[in-house]
């Protein structure tokens, strides 16, 4: 880990983002002993580093984890979508008892510009690694191989569209598996899926029972067929859901 490309801001330990005193990020003299907030911002190139992290002592105490990029990561020779599959795969089998917030694939915006996402691969295992997880943000193209469940998750945000069109749209199968999952405590669910204007999604019948999302208070899902959009609107009105 090159400390010259690391910085600290409050409790945040930025790995892959150099110091910038104007924005409160100071240079790192030595590696913190037990950081509670870790931000890996060269995610496509940090698979091995993240694999080391999940085998080390930090995994027991970290409460906020980000695996993404920043404006500083974009370089002229880059072409094609960012590939986070190795970094996300490194989390498979991890146990993070203190983790409450997890963000995968997002870009830290350092100036007034666009965010770029990429491909995350299969994220099914992510729902098993942190029993106390409350907030999950997924940015880019992700897949689920089966329905999942989580007992504590309260906020789920999935964003598949980006300005460059680097991340292919979520598959219908993944959306179906997500909406037939069970999230007992989920209150907010925001699915921004518009990565391909030609693709419109259908909602699984089981979702409308409400059994998988019993605590839901706010819901947004775009890129639906006209029939499903109308049905979702009626469902939200009936349950008094925001958005």
N, C-alpha and C positions, 0 to 999 in steps of 0.2 A: 504494500500500500504506500503510494507516494504522498507523503504528508504535504508536499508543495501544492497538491491538488485537493487538499482537504481544508476544512475551515470549521469554526465553531460560532454559533449564534445562540446565546442563551443556553438552553438544554439540548439544542440540535447539533449533532455531529454530522457535517456534510462530507460525504466521501465521493470525490470526483467533481467538486466545485471549489475553486480556489478562493482565497480570502478577498474580501472587498469591504474595507472599513466604511465606505459610504453607505453600505447596506447592512452594516452590523455584523458582517462575517469576518472574524479575526483569524489570524494564522494559528496553526496548531503546533505547539512546542513539543508535545508528546501525546501519545494515544490515550484518551480518557480511560479510566479504570472500569467504569460500569455505566456507559451512556444509556439513557432511557429513550432517546429519540435518535434513530439512525436513518440517514437518507443517502442511498446509493444512487448517484445521479449519472453514472455511466453504465446503466444496467445491462445493455447489450454486450458489454465487454467485461462484466463483473461476475460472471457465473461462478468461476473458481473461488473468488473472494467471498461470495455469498455462501457457497458450500462450506468454506472454512468458518464463517460466522455461525452457521447453524450447528456446528460441532463444538463451538467454544462457549465460554461462560456468559457472554453477552446475551445469548438466546434466552437465558432465564429471567432477565430483568428488563429487556426492551419493551416499551409500551407503545411506541410509535415507529412504524417501519415503512419506508418508501423505497421502491425499486423503480426508477424511472430515468429521465434525462433532464437536461436543461438547455436553454439557448446556447450555453457555452459548449455543449457537446456537439452541435452541428458543425461539421467541417466540409469544405468544398468537395473533397474526394468521396464523400458519402453518396451512395446511390442505393435505391431500393428501400424497402421498409425496415425499420428497426426490428431486430429479432431478439425478444426477451425470453425465448423458450428455455434456454439453458439456465438463466437466472431464476425464472419461476420454477423450473423443474428442480432446482437445488433446494427448494423449500419442502419437497416431498419427504415426509417422515419426520419433519422437524416438530419440536414441542416448545411452544412459546407461552408459558403459563401467565405471563403478565401483559401480553400484547392486547391492546384495545383498539388501535387504529392501524389499518394496512392499506397502502396505496400501490397499485401495480400499473406501470406503463405511462403514468402521467408525465408531463413536462413542466419543469419550473420555469416560469416566464420571467426573465431578467430585464426585459424591456418591452415596449409596446409592439408586440409582434404575434405571430401565429404559433399555436402549439402543434406538434407533430407526434403521432402515435405510431404504433407498429403491431407486431404479432406476439401474443403471449403464450400461445399453445394451450394445452389442457390445464385448466385451473381447478379441476375437481378436488384435488388434494388440499387446496388452500382452505377449504371449509373445515378441515380436520385438524389443523395445526395449532389453533389458538382458541381454547374453550371460552375465554373471557372477551373475545373480539366483539366490539360494538359497532365499528364503522369500517366498511370495505368499499374501496373505490377501484374500479377496473377500467382502464383506458386503452382501447385498441381492440384487436380481434382476439377473442377468447373462446374456448370450447369447454363444454361439459360432457363427460362421457356417461353420466347418469344423473338422476335427481340427487340433491344433497339436502342436508339439514344443518341447522345451527340453533342452539338454545338461547344465545345471548345477543346475537346480531340485531342492531336497531336501525342501522342505515346502510342501504345498498345503492351504489351509483355505478352504472355501467354506461360508458360512452364509446361507441364504435366509430363515430365519424371524425375525420380530421381534415384539415384544409388541403392536404396534399393527396388524400385518397390512398394513403399507404396501407391502411388496415382494411382488409376485405370485410364485407359485412358479416355479422353474426349469422350462423346457420339457423334455419327454422328448428332443427333438432335441438340445438343448444337452448334456444328460447323456450321450447316446450319443456325441456328438462328443468330449466330454471323455474318456470312457473308451475311445475308440479312438484317442486321441492317444498320443504317445510321449514319456516322461520317463525318460531313461536312468539318472539318479541319484536319482530321487525315492524317499525312504525313508518319509515320512509323508504320508498323504492322509486328510483328515477332511472329509466332505461332509455337512453338516447341512441337509437339504432341506425339512423339514416346515413349509412355509408354507401348506399346504392339506391338511387331514386327509382330504379325499376323493380326493386324487391319490396314486396309488401308481406307482412307477417300475419299469421293467424294465431289466435289465442286458444290454448287447450281448454276443453270443456271443464276439466277438473279444477281449473283456476277459479271459475265462477262460484264454486261452492264456498270459497273463503276459508276453507279448513287449513290450507297451507300457510296463510298469512292472516291469522286471527286478530292481530293487534294493529293492523295497518291503519294509518291515519292520512297518509299522503302518497299519491301514486301518479306516475307519468310514464306512458309508453307511446312512442311515436312509430311511424312507418307501418301502420296497420292497414288491412283492407278496409274498405268503407263499412262493410258489415260489422267487422270486429271493432272498429273505432266507435261505431254507434253503440254497440253492445257494452263496450268498456265504459263509455260515458254514462250509460244507464246504471251500470254496476256501481260506479263511483257516486252517482247521485243517490242511489238507494242506501249506500253505506255512509254517506256524508264525508267522503274523502276529499281532501284538498288537491289542488293543481288540476 
